[in-house]
């Protein structure tokens, strides 16, 4: 069995103190801090967005979605809320909802490797491996261009998941090449070696 890599989320913050709490994994305290910010200013979209991220970090995706909904109600063009809500929708199994949010994010900001990656994972969940690979290709290229390095660390998940998609389509050589690229970025991911071993045995 081939495994997916754990999702990685890039969280932002509106205050240095709350960011410190994130660094120490104290998302519950961060939520309380954002609660206070929202009580003081009910239209503070940044606080809703970051409280959603904190709730997402705690695994409370339904509550996170409610916060992202509020962001989008207040600011319909907030691209970060669409991407983050897409992650939570993917986590609760609302695959088509996740794709719709990524589509809207990409309509507003076409060169988004993050939204491409989320949409890739959603399409793979639906068995749409061909379209997923197209999105993985785009995400990998965007990350390389934006960060100006051949193998940016943020691409490791894209290489692993694109390798998984290629394996599902019977492209053994393509899958192994992607797993090799992932290992070049970080040789400590056990999942990469496991998935490559599965493909070798097929």
Secondary structure as GFF3:
##gff-version 3
##sequence-region A 1 202
A	DSSP	alpha_helix	16	23	.	.	.	ID=ss1
A	DSSP	alpha_helix	27	40	.	.	.	ID=ss2
A	DSSP	alpha_helix	45	57	.	.	.	ID=ss3
A	DSSP	alpha_helix	61	74	.	.	.	ID=ss4
A	DSSP	alpha_helix	79	91	.	.	.	ID=ss5
A	DSSP	alpha_helix	95	108	.	.	.	ID=ss6
A	DSSP	alpha_helix	113	125	.	.	.	ID=ss7
A	DSSP	alpha_helix	129	147	.	.	.	ID=ss8
A	DSSP	three_ten_helix	153	155	.	.	.	ID=ss9
A	DSSP	alpha_helix	156	168	.	.	.	ID=ss10
A	DSSP	alpha_helix	172	185	.	.	.	ID=ss11
A	DSSP	alpha_helix	190	201	.	.	.	ID=ss12
###
